[in-house]
């Protein structure tokens, strides 16, 4: 069953654009991983320092492999983020 992740990320004050830009390369890399159907970051129009990372994985196994690969990547620049972010996992059942 597909797995949808919604990750809310808060940038350091005034750093939303820089953080979104920093995610560009990461998104391109992750999108090439087996089982990745979506890995995109969105910047809020109302609060530019708030980002949403939307991920869609073919199944839990693909997400598990991604987690292992992700643990080997360099972290995003710490000065661009505020806090750890918040992740929500959903089973993906398309309603339309």
trRosetta pair geometry for C-beta under 8 A, 3 or more apart (Angstrom, degrees):
i j d omega theta_ij theta_ji phi_ij phi_ji
1 59 6.3 98 53 -122 36 81
1 60 7.6 29 61 -22 77 92
1 91 5.5 -4 139 -156 132 104
1 92 7.0 167 161 47 82 74
1 93 8.0 -21 -164 -67 114 80
2 37 7.1 -29 -137 21 123 148
2 56 6.2 3 -180 -174 119 90
2 57 6.5 161 -157 82 68 49
2 58 6.1 -69 -104 -155 78 22
2 59 6.6 -72 -89 -75 36 48
2 91 7.5 110 80 -172 59 57
2 92 3.7 -48 98 54 107 128
3 56 7.4 162 83 -153 48 46
3 57 4.7 -10 59 58 95 103
3 59 6.7 79 -9 -163 99 20
3 60 5.7 96 -41 -79 140 61
3 62 8.0 -175 33 64 112 96
3 63 5.2 -42 68 -37 145 145
3 89 6.3 -21 -171 -163 105 99
3 90 7.3 145 -164 75 56 49
3 91 6.7 -47 -106 -112 60 46
3 92 6.3 -148 -86 -11 7 103
4 54 7.5 -24 -166 -165 92 82
4 55 7.0 151 -160 85 44 60
4 56 5.4 -12 -105 -103 72 76
4 57 8.0 -167 -74 22 29 71
4 89 7.4 141 80 -161 53 48
4 90 4.3 -21 66 66 103 103
4 91 7.6 45 20 131 88 7
4 92 4.4 114 -29 -78 103 101
5 53 7.4 -14 114 109 102 93
5 54 7.4 156 84 -158 64 36
5 55 4.0 4 52 56 107 110
5 56 7.8 -155 23 -68 70 35
5 57 7.5 41 -8 -6 104 105
5 63 7.6 135 -36 -129 124 129
5 87 6.2 -23 -165 -161 105 99
5 88 7.1 150 -156 78 54 50
5 89 5.7 -22 -101 -102 75 66
5 90 7.6 -178 -79 22 28 76
6 52 6.5 -22 -165 -167 85 103
6 53 7.6 149 -160 77 36 58
6 54 6.1 -5 -107 -106 68 68
6 55 7.9 -151 -64 29 31 74
6 87 7.4 148 80 -155 48 49
6 88 4.8 -11 60 58 96 101
6 90 7.1 36 -4 -5 102 115
7 52 7.1 143 75 -162 52 50
7 53 4.0 -13 61 57 108 106
7 54 7.9 -157 26 -67 75 28
7 55 7.1 39 -5 -3 109 109
7 85 5.6 25 177 161 95 130
7 86 7.0 166 -154 83 54 44
7 87 4.8 -13 -104 -101 85 77
7 88 7.7 -170 -76 23 42 63
8 50 6.9 -19 -167 -168 94 95
8 51 7.5 148 -160 82 46 53
8 52 5.9 -22 -102 -104 62 72
8 53 8.0 -148 -64 21 18 76
8 85 5.9 173 86 -161 53 79
8 86 4.6 0 51 54 103 95
8 87 8.0 -156 22 -70 66 35
9 19 7.1 -157 127 153 125 140
9 41 7.8 -31 34 -140 134 113
9 50 7.5 146 79 -161 51 48
9 51 4.4 -20 65 67 101 103
9 52 7.5 -179 20 -83 80 22
9 53 6.2 54 -13 -16 119 106
9 81 6.6 -68 -176 -128 102 104
9 85 4.4 -22 -99 -105 66 119
10 49 6.3 32 -165 141 69 92
10 50 6.0 -22 -107 -105 66 67
10 51 7.7 -171 -80 24 20 77
10 81 7.0 94 83 -165 60 68
10 82 4.5 -63 112 69 104 98
10 83 5.4 39 51 42 119 114
10 85 6.9 -174 12 -90 70 63
11 14 7.9 -125 121 66 114 27
11 15 4.4 -152 165 85 113 85
11 16 4.2 -179 34 -83 152 56
11 18 7.4 133 -157 59 136 83
11 19 4.3 -150 -106 4 115 146
11 20 7.9 -54 -66 -28 140 76
11 48 7.9 -44 43 127 137 65
11 49 4.3 -125 59 -157 98 74
11 50 7.4 -125 12 -61 86 24
11 51 6.5 79 -37 -13 99 107
11 80 5.9 -47 -146 166 89 73
11 81 6.3 -76 -123 -109 43 41
11 82 6.4 47 124 5 18 96
12 15 4.2 37 64 21 86 137
12 19 7.8 145 21 -49 74 125
12 49 7.4 -107 82 -150 23 119
12 79 6.3 -38 -12 164 157 53
12 80 5.8 -133 13 -164 106 22
12 81 6.4 38 -33 68 83 9
12 82 4.9 133 -87 -50 51 97
13 49 6.2 -26 -118 -107 37 159
13 82 7.4 59 -27 -52 62 145
14 49 6.9 -11 -22 -81 19 120
15 18 4.8 -57 -165 47 74 115
15 19 5.5 76 134 -27 90 101
15 49 6.7 65 53 -123 61 96
15 79 7.5 -162 -118 131 162 71
15 80 4.8 -161 156 -144 135 66
16 19 5.8 -59 -145 38 29 108
16 20 6.2 29 158 -19 66 106
16 43 5.7 112 162 -146 111 116
16 44 7.7 -79 -155 42 148 84
16 47 7.8 171 -82 138 155 62
16 48 4.1 170 70 142 153 75
16 49 4.0 -127 -55 -94 112 40
16 50 7.0 -19 -114 14 128 32
16 51 6.6 167 -150 -49 88 94
17 20 5.7 -53 -146 36 30 111
17 21 6.3 31 154 -18 64 107
17 43 7.2 41 -91 -129 52 161
17 48 6.5 -6 -44 170 81 120
18 21 5.6 -55 -150 37 31 113
18 22 6.4 35 151 -23 65 104
18 80 5.5 -131 106 -125 107 118
19 22 5.4 -50 -148 32 35 114
19 23 6.7 36 152 -22 63 102
19 51 6.3 -126 110 -27 120 145
19 76 7.1 54 -145 171 86 137
19 80 4.3 154 -83 160 91 119
19 81 6.5 111 -117 -73 134 68
20 23 5.8 -56 -156 31 33 113
20 24 7.6 56 145 -44 60 85
20 41 5.8 -174 -136 119 73 125
20 43 4.7 -34 -81 -61 146 122
20 51 6.0 180 -82 -102 85 127
21 24 5.8 -25 -166 -11 42 116
22 25 7.6 -55 -179 29 41 96
22 26 7.4 29 138 -4 67 116
22 76 5.6 102 132 -149 134 101
22 77 6.2 -116 -125 17 157 103
22 80 6.1 120 4 83 153 175
23 26 5.2 -67 -153 48 52 114
23 27 5.6 56 151 -30 84 104
23 41 4.2 27 122 1 155 157
23 51 7.4 155 -18 -176 155 155
23 53 7.4 -141 -148 -97 146 107
23 76 7.3 -9 -76 -108 73 132
24 27 6.0 -58 -151 32 25 110
24 28 6.6 21 154 -16 62 106
25 28 5.7 -55 -151 36 34 111
25 29 6.4 34 153 -19 67 106
26 29 5.8 -56 -149 37 31 111
26 30 6.1 22 159 -13 67 110
26 73 7.5 90 -125 175 101 152
26 76 7.4 -45 -43 -80 153 99
27 30 6.1 -59 -141 41 27 105
27 31 6.1 35 158 -29 63 109
27 39 5.3 180 -144 117 70 92
27 40 5.9 64 -146 -108 133 42
27 41 6.0 -119 -67 -1 130 94
28 31 5.9 -53 -147 29 26 116
28 32 7.3 25 155 -19 57 104
29 32 6.3 -67 -170 28 32 109
29 33 7.8 43 141 -36 63 94
29 73 8.0 134 110 -111 151 136
30 33 5.5 -32 -165 0 50 118
30 36 5.8 167 150 -125 75 160
30 39 4.2 -104 103 131 120 170
30 55 8.0 -62 144 -118 139 109
30 66 7.0 57 -150 -145 100 115
30 70 7.8 27 -104 -86 114 99
31 36 5.6 -155 -137 118 31 134
31 38 7.9 -12 -114 -145 90 23
31 39 5.1 -144 -71 46 71 109
32 36 7.3 25 50 50 18 135
33 36 4.5 81 67 -18 89 125
33 62 7.5 131 130 -175 104 95
33 65 7.3 173 177 108 119 108
33 66 5.7 98 136 -98 161 93
33 69 6.6 -174 -115 55 134 162
34 62 6.3 -130 113 -129 75 103
34 65 7.1 -10 68 93 100 152
35 57 5.4 28 144 -164 102 82
35 58 3.9 -106 -149 21 81 114
35 59 6.6 -83 -149 33 125 70
35 61 7.3 -144 -107 90 162 78
35 62 2.4 -137 141 -132 159 143
35 63 7.4 -114 127 -37 132 50
35 65 7.0 107 34 49 139 124
35 66 7.4 -121 80 -40 114 109
36 39 5.5 -25 -171 -23 124 117
36 55 7.6 -67 -142 -158 90 89
36 56 7.7 103 -169 79 53 60
36 57 6.3 -36 -104 -107 49 69
36 58 7.7 -63 -35 -16 16 88
36 62 6.9 -167 -51 162 52 125
36 66 6.9 107 -73 -87 103 132
37 56 4.2 -62 76 104 103 105
37 57 6.7 174 15 -101 91 15
37 58 6.2 125 -33 -62 110 67
38 54 5.9 -29 132 119 122 95
38 55 6.3 169 94 -151 77 28
38 56 3.9 48 34 25 103 104
39 53 7.5 -3 -165 -176 66 95
39 54 7.7 -170 -130 90 24 56
39 55 5.2 20 -103 -112 71 80
39 56 7.9 -131 -53 31 56 61
40 53 7.4 171 89 -151 37 55
40 54 5.4 -9 61 57 86 94
41 51 5.5 -4 -173 -178 104 121
41 52 7.2 156 -156 81 55 43
41 53 5.0 -24 -100 -98 78 74
41 54 7.9 173 -89 17 28 68
42 51 6.6 151 77 -160 45 67
42 52 4.7 -15 59 60 100 93
42 53 7.8 -178 19 -79 70 28
42 54 6.9 32 -5 -7 112 107
43 48 5.9 19 169 -146 113 64
43 50 7.6 124 -159 81 56 51
43 51 5.5 -33 -99 -103 60 80
44 47 4.5 7 99 59 142 70
44 48 6.3 -139 74 -81 79 25
44 49 7.8 -33 48 52 114 37
44 50 4.2 19 1 74 137 99
44 51 7.1 -125 -11 -79 82 31
44 52 7.3 92 -58 -13 83 97
45 48 7.7 9 -142 -74 17 72
47 50 4.3 42 99 8 112 116
49 82 7.7 22 167 17 118 128
55 63 7.9 104 137 -114 129 103
56 92 6.4 69 -140 -86 98 158
57 60 7.5 97 106 -87 128 22
57 62 4.6 -177 -176 91 105 112
57 63 4.2 134 87 -62 174 90
57 66 6.8 -117 -105 -2 133 143
58 62 4.7 83 46 -5 94 153
59 62 5.4 103 54 7 65 99
59 63 7.4 -127 105 0 38 91
60 63 5.5 -57 -150 40 38 113
60 64 6.1 44 151 -26 70 104
61 64 5.6 -51 -148 32 31 115
61 65 6.7 32 153 -17 63 101
62 65 5.8 -51 -151 35 34 110
62 66 6.4 38 149 -21 64 105
63 66 5.4 -51 -149 36 35 116
63 67 6.5 42 151 -26 65 100
64 67 5.7 -47 -151 28 32 114
64 68 7.0 31 151 -16 61 101
65 68 5.8 -55 -157 34 36 111
65 69 6.4 30 150 -14 68 106
66 69 5.7 -58 -146 41 33 108
66 70 5.8 37 155 -25 69 110
67 70 5.6 -52 -140 36 27 115
67 71 6.6 37 155 -29 60 101
68 71 5.9 -49 -156 22 30 114
68 72 7.6 22 149 -13 58 102
69 72 6.1 -64 -167 32 39 108
69 73 7.2 44 142 -32 69 101
70 73 5.6 -46 -155 16 44 118
75 78 6.9 36 116 -59 126 83
76 80 6.3 -88 149 63 105 121
76 81 6.2 91 97 -34 120 124
77 80 4.7 75 84 -1 99 110
77 81 7.7 158 91 -5 58 88
78 81 6.3 -71 -152 42 40 99
81 85 7.5 -56 -160 -43 125 99
